Amino acid sequence: MDGSMNKVIIVEGKSDKDKIATILDEPVEIICTNGTLGLSKLEELAIAIEDRDVYILVDADDAGHKLRKLLQRELPNAEHLYIHKMYREVAKTPLMYLAKVLVGAHFNIHKNCLG
C-alpha cells in the first residue's frame, strides 16, 4: 500500500465519489459501497482499511443511516462526516458546503471550492 494514501473516505455511490474527488487536494482513497455491502464484504473492507484514517460520508436519508450504523459496527474508529439533512444526498450537496465539511475534518481541498 502507498503510504501517502492513509486516508479513506467511504461513500455510497460513484456520483458521491466523483464530487468529493473534485474537491480534494491530497491523495485519498474513496470507496463506494454502492448503497449496500454484504456483511462478508464489509468485514473484508474493515480488515483491509483498519490501520488507516477512515471517514464515513453518506447520504442523510434512511439508506444512509442504515449504512452508517453498519459501518460504525465494523469500523468503530472511523470518523463520521455529516451533510445537512436538507441536502439529503452527498451528490446534491453544494461543493462549498462539502468543502467546509472536509476542511473541518482536516482534509486539504482546492481553495477555489471555498468560494
C-alpha positions as CSV (number, residue, x, y, z in Angstrom):
1,M,0.0,0.0,0.0
2,D,1.2,3.5,-0.8
3,G,1.9,5.3,2.5
4,S,0.6,8.6,1.1
5,M,-2.9,7.1,0.8
6,N,-3.5,6.9,4.5
7,K,-6.9,8.5,4.4
8,V,-10.0,6.7,3.2
9,I,-13.5,8.1,2.7
10,I,-16.4,5.7,2.4
11,V,-19.3,7.0,0.3
12,E,-22.4,5.4,-1.2
13,G,-22.2,6.0,-4.9
14,K,-20.0,6.9,-7.8
15,S,-21.5,10.4,-8.1
16,D,-20.6,11.0,-4.5
17,K,-17.1,9.8,-5.1
18,D,-16.7,12.0,-8.2
19,K,-17.9,15.1,-6.4
20,I,-15.6,14.6,-3.4
21,A,-12.6,13.8,-5.7
22,T,-13.0,17.2,-7.4
23,I,-12.8,19.0,-4.0
24,L,-9.8,17.1,-2.5
25,D,-6.3,18.4,-3.0
26,E,-4.5,15.4,-1.5
27,P,-4.3,11.7,-2.2
28,V,-7.3,10.0,-0.6
29,E,-8.8,6.6,-1.4
30,I,-12.6,7.0,-1.9
31,I,-14.5,3.7,-1.6
32,C,-18.0,3.3,-2.9
33,T,-20.4,0.9,-1.2
34,N,-22.9,1.3,-4.0
35,G,-25.6,1.7,-1.3
36,T,-25.2,-1.8,0.1
37,L,-22.5,-4.1,1.2
38,G,-22.9,-7.7,2.2
39,L,-21.7,-8.5,5.7
40,S,-18.7,-10.6,4.4
41,K,-17.7,-7.8,2.0
42,L,-18.0,-5.3,4.9
43,E,-15.8,-7.4,7.1
44,E,-13.2,-7.7,4.3
45,L,-13.2,-4.0,3.8
46,A,-12.9,-3.3,7.6
47,I,-9.8,-5.6,7.8
48,A,-8.2,-4.0,4.7
49,I,-8.5,-0.5,6.0
50,E,-8.4,-0.8,9.8
51,D,-5.0,0.7,10.1
52,R,-5.9,3.8,8.1
53,D,-7.8,7.0,8.9
54,V,-11.3,6.2,7.8
55,Y,-14.1,8.7,7.3
56,I,-17.7,7.9,6.5
57,L,-19.7,10.4,4.4
58,V,-23.1,9.0,3.4
59,D,-26.5,10.5,2.4
60,A,-28.7,12.0,5.1
61,D,-31.6,9.6,4.3
62,D,-32.8,6.2,5.7
63,A,-30.5,4.2,3.5
64,G,-27.6,6.4,4.5
65,H,-28.4,6.0,8.2
66,K,-28.6,2.2,7.9
67,L,-25.3,2.1,6.1
68,R,-23.7,4.4,8.7
69,K,-24.8,2.1,11.5
70,L,-23.4,-1.0,9.7
71,L,-20.1,0.8,9.1
72,Q,-19.9,2.0,12.6
73,R,-20.2,-1.5,13.9
74,E,-17.4,-2.8,11.6
75,L,-15.2,0.4,11.8
76,P,-15.7,1.7,15.3
77,N,-12.7,4.1,15.0
78,A,-14.0,5.8,11.8
79,E,-14.8,9.4,11.9
80,H,-18.3,10.3,10.8
81,L,-18.8,13.3,8.5
82,Y,-22.3,14.6,8.0
83,I,-24.1,16.7,5.4
84,H,-27.2,18.8,6.3
85,K,-30.4,16.8,6.0
86,M,-31.9,19.5,3.8
87,Y,-29.5,18.4,1.0
88,R,-30.3,14.7,1.6
89,E,-27.7,13.3,-0.8
90,V,-23.9,13.9,-0.9
91,A,-24.1,14.2,-4.7
92,K,-26.7,17.1,-4.4
93,T,-24.8,18.9,-1.7
94,P,-23.3,22.2,-2.8
95,L,-19.5,22.0,-3.4
96,M,-18.8,24.8,-1.0
97,Y,-20.7,23.1,1.8
98,L,-18.9,19.8,1.2
99,A,-15.6,21.6,1.1
100,K,-16.3,23.1,4.5
101,V,-17.2,19.6,5.9
102,L,-13.9,18.2,4.5
103,V,-11.8,21.1,5.8
104,G,-13.4,20.6,9.2
105,A,-12.0,17.0,9.1
106,H,-8.5,18.4,8.2
107,F,-8.6,17.4,4.5
108,N,-6.6,19.5,2.0
109,I,-9.0,20.9,-0.5
110,H,-8.8,23.0,-3.6
111,K,-9.1,26.6,-2.4
112,N,-11.5,27.6,-5.2
113,C,-14.1,25.2,-3.7
114,L,-14.5,27.6,-0.7
115,G,-15.8,30.3,-3.0
